[in-house]
């Protein structure tokens, strides 16, 4: 089998990496959840994380987003992959994105959240894409909002201090 694990630019300029070639053109949940794809890695240029540290961040993230609401850190990258979760209304297994945010000190924050994924997609599409980020990342704050008994996560950009 040919090794297609090379970094390739997607249509929006993101550098993404995955096995079996990459099916991500616009970094949306549907594309992420393509069953042919195992994971996506996106990092700011110059930010260095070797494969062992990336694997460990994916397998054993240091923190959960839920436990860090209100925390701020410099986002340098993320690792995302599809997982199966139970739909509470139907009991069926449905795909969802598992996201590990990587901070500039290598700290990792994990969540299974379509809204967090959407927040990242909006960040990349509307404001800043990783190739324009500084090496130490961009300052963000972890946010939560609720609707009924459901919790949703997102990130908020923090303006750099002048």
URNOR-V829189 format. One record per residue. PHI is phi in degrees with one decimal (999 if undefined). Layout:
phi: <PHI,PHI>
This chain:
phi: <999,-70.2,-87.2,-107.5,-101.4,-88.1,-74.2,-134.4,-79.3,-82.3,-57.8,-92.5,90.7,-68.8,-93.6,-127.8,-134.6,-166.4,-80.4,64.7,74.9,-118.8,-104.6,-92.9,-102.5,-125.2,54.5,-105.3,-59.3,-58.5,-67.8,-60.9,-88.5,-59.3,-66.9,-79.0,-109.9,-94.6,-162.9,-128.9,-121.1,-136.2,-135.9,-65.6,-62.7,88.6,-76.0,-110.2,-142.2,-74.4,-60.9,-66.3,-65.6,-64.3,-60.9,-64.0,-64.8,-69.9,-77.2,-138.2,-59.0,-68.4,-141.0,-100.7,-57.1,-55.0,-84.0,-124.1,-58.4,92.1,-69.9,-117.7,-163.1,-92.2,-78.3,-110.6,174.4,-155.7,-124.8,-138.5,-156.4,-80.0,-132.9,-104.4,-127.5,-87.0,-72.7,-62.9,-76.2,-108.2,79.0,-82.1,-78.7,-131.6,-75.4,-150.0,-84.4,-99.5,-120.6,-114.5,-82.4,-115.1,-89.1,-66.4,-97.1,87.1,-66.4,-130.5,-129.6,-114.7,-159.3,-103.5,-157.5,-69.7,-72.3,-65.5,-60.9,-63.1,-60.4,-66.9,-59.2,-63.2,-58.1,-67.6,-78.9,-102.4,-121.9,-135.8,-104.5,-54.3,-68.3,-100.6,-76.3,-68.8,-55.2,-85.5,85.1,-119.8,-72.0,-135.0,-125.0,-79.8,-122.0,-137.5,-135.9,-123.8,-141.7,65.8,-97.6,-95.5,-113.6,-127.8,-115.6,-155.1,-120.3,-120.2,-74.0,-111.7,-67.4,-62.2,-74.4,-97.8>
